[in-house]
Amino acid sequence: MELYLLRHGLAEEAKPGSRDADRALTAEGKRKLRLVLGVARRAGLRPDLILTSPYRRAVETAQIAAELLEYNEPLLETPQLVPEADAAEAWAEIRIHKAAKSILVSSHEPLTSELIHFLCGARAEVKKGSLTRIDLEHVNPRPSGVLKWMLTPKLAEGFKSSSSKPPK
């Protein structure tokens, strides 16, 4: 299985009296996501399934991914992908869909970096709008994945302005 972990893009600041779950992406956040996902599209990413946290900024991130990656199925929202979710529980939710060859997950910090550590033992600082690929040969309760690459918005800018080829 190819697992793509997409941290949501830049979101608006929390407003007094409003819920964290209701924060939307900013225009800059959407622009940077489009850069990252454009590189991923050129590298051939076409997910079989997109899972997302139910928080607004993650859903908006997943919607942009679906549009740019030509994904035409419904997005699957799951509470196991909220910021403070447990990595093992998030992985159990992802594993339900083990028949999918390629899954994109739209989520948050600290869950995204905790999932990377849980899946492959690597520690990573996950920037907003970053896309990380992890390959898993077996979809076991205690996985052993390989961190293939991480694409940040800053790196994606370089692919936009040069003839460099995106990651495979």
C-alpha positions in Angstrom: 0.0 0.0 0.0 1.1 3.5 -0.8 0.0 5.8 2.0 0.1 9.6 1.5 -0.2 11.8 4.6 -1.3 15.3 3.7 -1.2 17.9 6.5 -3.9 20.5 6.0 -2.8 23.9 4.6 -2.5 27.2 6.4 -5.7 28.0 8.2 -7.3 31.1 9.7 -6.5 32.0 13.3 -9.0 30.8 15.9 -11.7 33.4 16.6 -13.0 34.0 20.2 -16.0 31.9 20.8 -15.5 29.7 17.7 -14.6 26.0 17.6 -11.1 24.9 16.4 -12.9 22.4 14.1 -14.5 25.3 12.2 -11.3 27.1 11.0 -11.1 27.4 7.2 -8.1 27.4 5.0 -6.6 30.7 4.0 -6.1 31.8 0.4 -2.3 31.3 0.9 -2.9 27.9 2.4 -5.0 26.8 -0.7 -2.3 28.2 -3.0 0.5 26.2 -1.3 -1.6 23.1 -1.3 -2.2 23.4 -5.0 1.6 23.7 -5.6 2.3 20.5 -3.6 -0.6 18.6 -5.1 0.3 19.7 -8.6 3.8 18.2 -8.2 2.2 15.0 -6.8 -0.1 14.9 -9.8 2.8 15.2 -12.2 4.5 12.4 -10.4 1.5 10.2 -11.0 -0.4 10.2 -7.7 -4.0 9.1 -8.2 -5.4 7.8 -4.9 -7.9 5.0 -4.7 -9.3 6.5 -1.6 -9.2 9.8 0.3 -9.8 9.8 4.1 -10.1 13.0 6.0 -10.5 14.4 9.5 -14.0 16.0 9.8 -12.4 19.4 10.7 -13.2 22.0 8.1 -9.6 22.8 7.2 -8.8 19.1 6.6 -12.0 18.6 4.6 -11.1 21.6 2.4 -7.6 20.2 2.0 -9.0 16.8 0.9 -11.4 18.6 -1.5 -8.5 20.4 -3.2 -6.6 17.0 -3.4 -9.6 15.3 -4.9 -9.9 18.0 -7.5 -6.3 18.1 -8.5 -5.7 14.4 -8.3 -8.8 13.6 -10.4 -10.5 11.6 -7.5 -14.2 11.4 -8.1 -15.4 9.3 -5.2 -16.9 10.6 -2.0 -14.4 11.7 0.7 -14.6 9.6 3.8 -14.6 11.6 7.0 -13.4 9.9 10.2 -12.9 11.2 13.8 -9.8 9.0 14.1 -7.9 11.6 12.1 -8.5 14.7 14.3 -5.3 16.4 15.7 -5.2 14.7 19.1 -6.2 11.2 17.8 -4.1 8.2 18.7 -1.8 7.0 15.9 -2.6 3.3 16.5 -6.4 4.0 16.3 -5.9 6.1 13.1 -3.9 3.3 11.6 -6.7 0.8 12.5 -9.1 3.0 10.6 -6.8 3.2 7.6 -6.3 -0.5 7.7 -10.0 -1.1 7.2 -9.4 0.0 3.6 -6.4 -2.3 3.0 -7.7 -3.4 -0.4 -6.8 0.1 -1.7 -3.4 0.3 -3.4 -3.1 4.1 -2.7 -4.7 6.0 0.2 -4.4 9.7 0.8 -5.1 10.9 4.4 -5.9 14.6 5.1 -5.1 15.3 8.8 -3.4 17.5 11.3 -0.5 17.8 13.7 0.4 16.2 16.0 -1.3 13.2 14.5 0.6 13.3 11.1 4.0 13.2 12.6 2.9 10.6 15.2 1.6 8.4 12.3 4.9 8.7 10.5 6.7 7.5 13.7 4.2 4.7 14.3 4.3 3.5 10.7 8.0 3.6 10.0 9.9 4.7 13.2 11.0 8.0 11.7 10.7 11.3 13.5 9.6 14.2 11.2 8.7 17.8 11.4 5.6 18.0 9.2 4.9 21.5 7.8 1.4 22.7 6.9 0.6 21.6 3.4 3.2 18.9 3.3 2.6 15.5 1.6 4.5 12.5 2.9 4.6 9.1 1.2 5.0 5.9 3.2 5.1 2.5 1.5 3.7 -0.5 3.5 4.3 -4.1 2.2 2.0 -5.6 4.8 -1.0 -3.9 6.4 -0.6 -5.3 9.9 -1.7 -4.0 13.2 1.9 -3.1 14.0 3.2 -2.0 10.6 6.7 -1.7 9.2 6.6 1.0 6.6 9.3 2.8 4.5 9.3 6.6 4.4 9.8 7.3 0.7 9.6 11.1 0.6 8.2 14.3 2.0 7.2 17.2 -0.2 6.8 20.6 1.5 5.3 23.7 -0.1 8.8 25.2 -0.2 10.2 22.3 -2.1 7.2 22.3 -4.4 8.0 26.0 -5.3 11.4 24.7 -6.6 9.7 22.1 -8.8 7.4 24.8 -10.2 10.3 27.2 -11.1 12.8 24.6 -12.4 13.0 21.7 -14.7 13.5 19.3 -11.8 11.4 16.2 -11.9 9.0 15.5 -9.0 9.5 12.5 -6.7 8.3 9.0 -7.7 
